[in-house]
Amino acid sequence: MEQLRSVAAHRLTLEVRDTRVINAPGRQRTPTTTWHVYRKPKWADGERALKKKLASLWVHFGCADIQQTIVLPGSSTDKAAARDVLARRTSELPDFDLQAHDVRLPIGPKVSDSSSTQTWWQKWGGAAVRVFLMLGLMIYGGLLQHSSGRWTVLGALPLLVAMWCAGEWITSNAHRPRIVRLAAGAVMVGAPVLLGCMWEAQESAGAHTLVSSIALGGGGWFIVRGCWFALRNSWVSRHLLGVLSSIVLPLAVAVPAFGYFLQLGYLNSGFGIPASAGTTEVFWQYAIALKPTGICLFFIATFVAIAGWLRHYHWIAFSRNWAMVMVPLVALLYVLTILTTGMSGVSVAAKAAARDAMNGKQPKPYFGIKGTLMCVTPVSGDASVYNGPLPKGRPVLTFGVSNGRLWLWDPERAKHPGGPKPTMHVQLFKVSTSVPSGNGRTCTALERSS
């Protein structure tokens, strides 16, 4: 209103008495067709058929685009009309060579010329169908991960048929080479199948295998550049401070809480010992939580980069409904990824520490939690021990003190699952501890009498 008053003061004599927001009436959605302008590859000039075929693929994949689009009303595929608009638009540009440029349709499914409403894949029902199909392909990829030999080949045959059918549909708005149709179908069908395979491989081989495979396959430059394409000139970049504040502040509380949860899983699930017995500094809680969180952020950055490259080359031909369905689903998927990755790493570390203790070796520290093989003997007489008695002649694993009680884990009991539980605790002032001898495997008589 202040801007209106300042402008009117130089031209008119008026007084603003009242203002209100007027919403424009809703209009029926009018279909449009987007054409992308590209520069014809100069290296394809000549009589060689191979160069011309490679140039055609280069154009169809969007590698020759110059990031300029022409939007025409309706769903027509009249290329001449798009070239006429391009000629009028560039007629006053002396450096623009119209003969060296052309227009193309983006990769997308065919739309009826007379339809003024959304097609089935642009509606909520179509988005839900695509989500269920993607989840089904992910499950199929997980099952394919467990197959071997001829069963893998037989399992891949339906995927080839699905890739061809999906490629025929997704590229049906214009005639394209077969390799382009097959590549588009391979991306649509192969991406969720590969994600399911990687998920299943991560569960069995560990998260480091999955991260290394993605890092080697995609590359850091691809991810960073793709994220830049996805976020530039977007709502996130325009509200960067607000987005960062809304993310960083909750993470400052959530990350150490998640770290404490992982420490609890390591001590309680692995050894039956409460987390308070292995209390560490707060920065260790951040460190143990940042590893799975970093893996999750790496996954998110990878798929944001893919979306950025699709946006950069104008390959996204679906409605916003698809994104509105997919974003919450992907967010939930990666929250579950954080939990499963973190807990799987904790489980592996706890089993490794228990195995070292049963072999008479000192376990390696795990993010500040350090279990130590020690000889524990009563100070006088027989000390009352929960789930005792205290083992004699062999060391036990100690993690720390909780509420005045020393928590112990007996590696010898752990070797016999059907026997007494290996976890025990005793009041600290009733026992003394000493370093075991014999390469850390025995407790001498002198130590028992001390």
C-alpha positions in Angstrom: 0.0 0.0 0.0 2.9 2.3 0.7 4.3 1.7 -2.7 0.9 2.4 -4.3 0.7 5.7 -2.4 4.2 6.8 -3.4 3.6 6.0 -7.0 0.2 7.8 -7.1 1.6 10.9 -5.4 3.5 11.7 -8.6 0.6 11.2 -10.9 -2.8 11.3 -9.2 -4.5 12.9 -6.3 -6.1 10.1 -4.3 -6.5 8.8 -0.9 -6.5 5.2 0.1 -9.3 4.5 2.5 -9.5 0.7 2.7 -7.7 -2.3 1.2 -8.3 -6.0 1.1 -7.0 -9.1 -0.6 -9.0 -10.2 -3.6 -8.5 -13.8 -4.7 -8.8 -14.4 -8.4 -11.5 -16.9 -9.4 -10.3 -20.4 -10.1 -9.7 -21.2 -13.8 -9.9 -24.5 -15.5 -6.5 -26.0 -16.2 -5.4 -25.4 -19.7 -3.1 -28.0 -21.2 0.2 -26.8 -22.6 3.1 -28.3 -24.5 6.7 -27.5 -23.6 9.4 -27.6 -26.3 13.1 -27.5 -25.6 15.5 -25.6 -27.7 18.8 -27.4 -28.5 21.9 -26.6 -30.5 22.6 -29.1 -33.4 25.9 -30.9 -32.8 28.5 -29.6 -35.2 30.6 -32.7 -34.9 27.8 -34.6 -36.6 28.3 -32.8 -40.0 29.4 -35.1 -42.7 28.4 -38.3 -44.5 29.1 -40.8 -41.7 26.0 -42.6 -40.6 27.5 -43.5 -37.2 28.1 -39.8 -36.3 24.5 -38.9 -37.2 23.1 -41.7 -35.1 25.3 -40.7 -32.1 24.2 -37.1 -32.6 20.5 -38.1 -32.6 21.0 -39.9 -29.3 22.9 -36.9 -28.0 19.9 -34.7 -28.8 17.2 -37.1 -27.5 19.0 -37.5 -24.2 18.9 -33.7 -23.8 22.7 -33.2 -23.8 22.4 -30.6 -26.6 19.8 -28.4 -24.8 20.6 -24.7 -24.3 18.2 -24.3 -21.4 15.6 -22.4 -23.3 12.0 -23.5 -23.6 8.9 -22.6 -25.6 5.5 -23.2 -24.1 2.6 -23.5 -26.5 -1.1 -23.8 -25.6 -2.8 -27.2 -26.1 -1.3 -30.7 -26.4 -0.3 -30.5 -30.1 3.0 -31.9 -31.4 3.2 -29.4 -34.2 7.0 -28.8 -34.5 6.6 -26.1 -37.1 4.6 -23.9 -34.8 7.3 -24.2 -32.1 9.9 -23.2 -34.7 7.9 -20.2 -35.8 7.7 -19.0 -32.2 11.5 -19.6 -31.8 12.1 -17.6 -35.0 10.0 -14.6 -33.8 11.5 -14.7 -30.4 15.1 -14.6 -31.7 14.6 -12.4 -34.7 16.1 -9.4 -32.9 19.1 -11.4 -31.6 21.9 -10.9 -34.2 24.2 -13.5 -32.7 21.5 -16.3 -32.7 21.8 -18.7 -35.6 18.3 -20.1 -36.2 19.6 -22.7 -38.6 22.0 -24.1 -36.0 19.1 -24.7 -33.5 16.0 -26.8 -33.4 13.3 -27.8 -30.9 12.3 -31.1 -29.3 9.7 -32.5 -27.0 10.9 -33.7 -23.6 10.6 -37.3 -22.7 7.1 -38.0 -21.5 3.9 -40.1 -22.1 1.5 -39.2 -24.9 -1.3 -36.8 -24.1 -4.6 -36.6 -26.0 -4.9 -33.4 -28.2 -8.5 -32.8 -27.2 -8.1 -33.5 -23.4 -8.3 -30.5 -21.1 -8.2 -32.4 -17.9 -5.4 -34.3 -16.2 -4.6 -37.7 -17.5 -4.7 -40.7 -15.2 -1.0 -40.7 -14.2 -1.3 -37.0 -13.1 -4.1 -37.7 -10.7 -3.8 -38.9 -7.1 -4.9 -42.4 -8.1 -2.2 -42.6 -10.7 0.4 -41.4 -8.2 -0.7 -44.0 -5.7 -0.4 -46.7 -8.4 3.1 -45.6 -9.3 4.1 -45.7 -5.6 2.8 -49.2 -5.1 4.6 -50.3 -8.3 7.8 -48.8 -7.1 7.5 -50.6 -3.8 6.7 -53.8 -5.6 9.8 -53.5 -7.7 11.9 -52.8 -4.6 10.7 -56.0 -3.0 11.4 -57.8 -6.3 14.9 -56.5 -6.3 15.4 -57.7 -2.7 14.2 -61.1 -3.7 16.5 -61.1 -6.7 19.4 -60.3 -4.5 19.1 -63.8 -2.8 18.9 -65.7 -6.1 21.9 -67.1 -8.0 22.9 -68.7 -11.2 20.0 -69.4 -13.6 17.4 -68.2 -11.2 19.0 -64.7 -11.5 18.7 -64.9 -15.3 15.1 -66.1 -15.2 14.3 -63.4 -12.6 15.8 -60.7 -14.9 13.7 -61.7 -18.0 10.4 -60.2 -16.6 12.4 -57.0 -15.8 13.5 -56.7 -19.4 9.9 -56.9 -20.6 8.8 -54.4 -18.0 11.6 -52.0 -19.0 10.6 -52.2 -22.7 6.9 -51.6 -21.9 7.7 -48.7 -19.5 10.0 -47.2 -22.0 7.4 -47.4 -24.8 4.9 -45.6 -22.5 7.2 -42.9 -21.0 8.5 -41.9 -24.5 5.2 -42.1 -26.4 4.8 -38.4 -26.9 7.2 -38.5 -29.8 9.1 -41.0 -32.0 12.4 -41.9 -30.4 15.2 -44.4 -31.2 14.9 -47.8 -29.5 17.9 -47.3 -27.3 16.3 -44.1 -25.9 13.1 -46.0 -25.2 15.0 -48.8 -23.6 17.1 -46.5 -21.5 14.1 -44.6 -20.2 12.4 -47.8 -19.3 15.6 -49.1 -17.6 15.7 -45.9 -15.4 12.0 -46.3 -14.4 12.1 -50.0 -13.7 15.8 -50.5 -12.8 16.1 -47.7 -10.2 13.6 -49.2 -7.7 14.9 -52.7 -8.4 18.5 -51.6 -7.8 17.4 -49.8 -4.6 15.9 -53.0 -3.3 19.0 -55.0 -4.2 21.2 -52.4 -2.5 19.0 -52.4 0.6 19.2 -56.2 0.9 23.0 -56.1 0.3 23.4 -53.5 3.0 21.5 -55.6 5.5 23.9 -58.6 4.8 27.2 -56.9 3.9 27.1 -53.8 6.0 26.5 -50.1 5.2 30.1 -49.4 4.1 29.6 -51.7 1.0 26.5 -49.7 -0.1 28.1 -46.4 0.5 31.3 -47.3 -1.4 29.3 -48.7 -4.4 27.2 -45.5 -4.7 30.3 -43.3 -4.3 32.2 -45.1 -7.0 29.2 -45.3 -9.3 27.9 -41.7 -9.0 30.9 -39.7 -8.0 31.1 -36.6 -5.8 30.9 -34.2 -8.7 27.7 -35.7 -9.9 26.1 -35.4 -6.5 27.3 -31.9 -5.7 26.4 -30.6 -9.2 23.0 -32.3 -9.1 22.1 -30.9 -5.7 23.0 -27.4 -7.1 20.7 -27.9 -10.0 17.9 -29.1 -7.7 18.1 -26.2 -5.2 19.0 -23.2 -7.2 16.1 -20.7 -7.9 13.9 -22.9 -5.7 11.8 -22.3 -2.6 14.7 -23.7 -0.5 17.3 -21.3 -1.8 14.9 -18.3 -1.3 14.3 -19.3 2.3 17.7 -20.8 3.1 18.0 -19.2 6.6 14.6 -20.4 7.7 15.2 -23.9 6.4 18.5 -24.2 8.1 17.2 -22.9 11.4 14.2 -25.3 11.3 16.6 -28.2 10.6 19.7 -27.4 12.7 17.9 -26.6 16.0 15.9 -29.9 16.2 19.0 -31.8 15.1 21.0 -30.4 18.0 18.6 -32.2 20.4 17.7 -35.2 18.2 21.3 -36.3 17.3 22.6 -36.8 20.9 19.3 -38.5 21.8 19.8 -40.9 18.9 23.4 -41.4 20.0 22.2 -42.3 23.5 19.7 -44.8 22.0 22.5 -46.4 20.0 24.8 -46.6 23.1 21.8 -48.2 24.9 21.5 -50.8 22.1 25.2 -51.6 22.2 25.3 -52.2 26.0 21.8 -53.4 26.8 21.1 -55.5 23.7 24.7 -56.8 23.3 25.6 -57.4 26.9 22.5 -56.8 29.1 24.2 -53.8 30.8 22.4 -50.5 31.3 23.6 -47.5 29.3 24.4 -45.6 32.5 27.2 -48.1 33.3 29.0 -47.0 30.2 28.4 -43.3 30.4 30.6 -41.3 28.0 31.1 -37.6 27.1 28.3 -35.9 25.1 30.5 -35.6 22.0 30.7 -39.4 21.8 26.9 -39.4 21.5 27.2 -37.0 18.6 29.9 -39.2 17.0 28.0 -42.4 17.2 24.9 -40.8 15.8 26.6 -38.9 13.0 27.8 -42.0 11.2 24.3 -43.4 10.3 22.9 -39.9 9.9 25.7 -39.1 7.4 24.9 -42.3 5.5 21.3 -41.2 5.3 22.2 -37.7 4.2 24.4 -39.2 1.5 21.5 -41.2 0.2 19.2 -38.2 0.3 21.9 -36.1 -1.5 22.2 -38.8 -4.2 18.5 -38.8 -5.0 18.3 -35.0 -4.8 21.1 -34.9 -7.3 19.2 -37.2 -9.6 16.2 -34.9 -9.3 18.4 -31.9 -10.0 19.8 -33.4 -13.2 16.3 -34.3 -14.3 15.3 -30.7 -13.6 18.3 -29.4 -15.4 17.6 -31.3 -18.6 13.8 -30.9 -18.3 13.1 -34.6 -18.1 10.5 -34.3 -15.4 7.2 -34.7 -17.2 4.9 -35.5 -14.2 2.6 -33.3 -12.1 3.3 -32.0 -8.6 1.1 -34.7 -7.2 3.9 -37.2 -7.8 6.3 -35.1 -5.8 3.8 -34.6 -3.0 3.4 -38.3 -2.6 7.0 -39.3 -3.1 8.6 -36.7 -0.8 7.0 -38.0 2.5 7.5 -41.6 1.4 11.2 -41.1 0.7 11.6 -39.1 3.9 10.0 -42.0 5.9 12.2 -44.5 4.0 15.4 -42.7 5.0 14.4 -42.3 8.6 14.0 -46.1 8.7 17.4 -46.3 6.9 19.0 -44.3 9.7 17.5 -46.6 12.4 18.3 -49.9 10.6 21.8 -48.7 9.6 22.6 -47.5 13.1 21.3 -50.5 14.9 22.9 -52.9 12.4 26.3 -51.2 13.0 25.7 -51.4 16.8 24.9 -55.1 16.6 28.0 -55.9 14.6 30.2 -53.9 17.0 28.7 -55.6 20.0 29.1 -59.1 18.6 32.8 -58.3 17.7 33.5 -57.1 21.2 31.9 -60.2 22.7 33.9 -62.4 20.4 37.1 -60.7 21.4 36.3 -61.1 25.1 35.5 -64.8 24.6 38.9 -65.3 22.9 40.7 -63.6 25.8 41.4 -60.3 23.9 40.7 -56.8 25.0 37.7 -55.5 23.0 38.2 -52.4 20.9 36.5 -49.2 22.2 33.3 -48.3 20.5 32.7 -44.5 20.4 33.9 -43.9 23.9 32.4 -47.2 25.4 35.4 -49.3 26.5 34.9 -52.8 27.9 38.0 -54.1 29.8 38.8 -57.6 30.9 39.5 -57.5 34.6 39.9 -59.9 37.5 37.3 -59.2 40.2 37.7 -60.6 43.7 35.8 -60.0 46.9 37.4 -57.7 49.4 36.5 -60.0 52.3 34.5 -63.2 52.4 31.9 -63.8 49.8 30.3 -60.7 48.3 26.6 -60.9 47.4 26.5 -60.9 43.6 23.3 -60.6 41.4 23.3 -63.6 39.1 26.5 -64.8 40.8 28.8 -66.2 41.9 31.9 -64.3 40.8 34.0 -66.4 38.4 37.3 -67.5 39.8 40.5 -67.9 37.8 39.3 -66.1 34.7 38.6 -62.4 33.9 35.3 -60.8 33.2 34.4 -57.9 31.0 33.6 -54.6 32.9 32.2 -51.4 31.4 31.7 -49.1 34.4 29.7 -48.4 37.5 26.0 -47.5 37.7 24.4 -46.4 41.0 27.3 -47.7 43.0 27.2 -51.2 41.4 29.9 -52.7 39.1 28.4 -54.4 36.1 30.2 -57.5 34.8 29.8 -59.8 31.7 31.2 -63.3 31.9 32.6 -64.4 28.5 32.8 -68.1 29.6 29.0 -68.1 30.4 28.3 -66.5 27.0 29.8 -69.5 25.3 27.0 -71.7 26.7 23.6 -70.1 25.7 21.6 -72.7 27.7 23.3 -71.9 31.0 23.1 -68.9 33.4 23.0 -65.4 31.9 26.5 -63.9 31.6 25.5 -60.5 33.0 25.9 -59.8 36.8 26.5 -56.9 39.1 27.9 -56.4 42.6 28.4 -53.4 44.9 31.6 -51.7 44.1 33.0 -51.4 47.6 32.7 -55.2 48.2 35.2 -56.1 45.4 38.6 -55.2 44.1 39.8 -55.4 40.5 43.2 -56.3 39.0 44.8 -56.8 35.7 44.7 -60.4 34.4 47.9 -62.3 33.6 48.8 -64.9 31.0 48.1 -62.7 28.0 45.0 -61.4 29.7 43.3 -64.8 30.1 43.8 -66.0 33.7 43.7 -64.6 37.2 46.5 -65.8 39.5 46.1 -66.9 43.1 47.8 -63.8 44.3 45.3 -61.7 42.6 42.4 -63.7 44.1 43.7 -63.3 47.6 44.3 -59.5 47.3 
